């Protein structure tokens, strides 16, 4: 039994609305989404992942430049093996 079913079964019959409609007759939908601190945490982790990826790419490119890796150098190394 879900929480909604539990609450609706405990409600008095005089206060219940018909078929999940509001007082004015419009359908009532449950709130869907992430709100509050969970949303901020999710955005923080996504930002942290993005920064980590950028730093990783920058360090990789920097190491390749410092060690003078070129396609020709890699090709000659593979031929000698």
LUMZABA-42168 format. One record per residue (C-alpha): x, y, z. Coordinates in steps of 0.001 Angstrom, whole numbers. Layout:
LUMZABA-42168
+---------+---------+---------+
!    east !   north !      up !
+---------+---------+---------+
!       X !       Y !       Z !
...
+---------+---------+---------+
//
This chain:
LUMZABA-42168
+---------+---------+---------+
!    east !   north !      up !
+---------+---------+---------+
!       0 !       0 !       0 !
!    1467 !    3327 !   -1035 !
!    1405 !    6344 !    1219 !
!   -1228 !    8021 !    -941 !
!   -3504 !    4981 !    -734 !
!   -2999 !    4877 !    3024 !
!   -4027 !    8491 !    3465 !
!   -6964 !    8225 !    1078 !
!   -8273 !    5129 !    2885 !
!   -8164 !    6950 !    6230 !
!  -10006 !   10014 !    4893 !
!  -13634 !   10402 !    5754 !
!  -16035 !    9818 !    2851 !
!  -17532 !   13297 !    3171 !
!  -14203 !   15048 !    2571 !
!  -12963 !   13001 !    -387 !
!  -13159 !   14331 !   -3917 !
!  -14269 !   12250 !   -6846 !
!  -11659 !   10596 !   -9053 !
!   -8603 !   12612 !   -8069 !
!  -10048 !   15962 !   -9097 !
!   -9666 !   19183 !   -7179 !
!  -12571 !   21195 !   -5779 !
!  -12885 !   23175 !   -9007 !
!  -12857 !   19981 !  -11092 !
!   -9319 !   20242 !  -12510 !
!   -7201 !   17073 !  -12320 !
!   -4635 !   16950 !   -9526 !
!   -1163 !   15698 !  -10456 !
!    1542 !   14821 !   -7934 !
!    4613 !   17041 !   -7878 !
!    7374 !   15512 !   -9987 !
!   10945 !   16716 !   -9847 !
!   13853 !   17478 !   -7590 !
!   13529 !   20434 !   -5263 !
!   15594 !   22213 !   -2609 !
!   18953 !   20964 !   -1407 !
!   18798 !   17851 !   -3602 !
!   18681 !   19986 !   -6742 !
!   21577 !   22135 !   -5526 !
!   23573 !   19008 !   -4682 !
!   22882 !   17533 !   -8119 !
!   23963 !   20766 !   -9848 !
!   27090 !   20888 !   -7676 !
!   28069 !   17324 !   -8584 !
!   27451 !   17956 !  -12286 !
!   29592 !   21101 !  -12101 !
!   32298 !   19197 !  -10204 !
!   32274 !   16454 !  -12853 !
!   32539 !   19038 !  -15637 !
!   35470 !   20797 !  -13945 !
!   37200 !   17454 !  -13366 !
!   36813 !   16535 !  -17036 !
!   38203 !   19893 !  -18200 !
!   41196 !   19683 !  -15837 !
!   41847 !   16095 !  -16947 !
!   41804 !   17093 !  -20622 !
!   44037 !   20120 !  -19986 !
!   46588 !   18042 !  -18065 !
!   46606 !   15376 !  -20773 !
!   47282 !   17963 !  -23485 !
!   49943 !   19621 !  -21332 !
!   51746 !   16302 !  -20733 !
!   51657 !   15507 !  -24461 !
!   53187 !   18905 !  -25280 !
!   55842 !   18760 !  -22556 !
!   56995 !   15287 !  -23577 !
!   56967 !   16291 !  -27268 !
!   54637 !   13559 !  -28425 !
!   53877 !   13877 !  -32124 !
!   52128 !   11438 !  -34469 !
!   55432 !   10841 !  -36280 !
!   57246 !   10036 !  -33040 !
!   54541 !    7600 !  -31950 !
!   54611 !    5957 !  -35397 !
!   58385 !    5390 !  -35287 !
!   58106 !    3928 !  -31791 !
!   55461 !    1451 !  -32970 !
!   57590 !     400 !  -35968 !
!   60528 !    -481 !  -33741 !
!   58466 !   -2885 !  -31653 !
+---------+---------+---------+
//
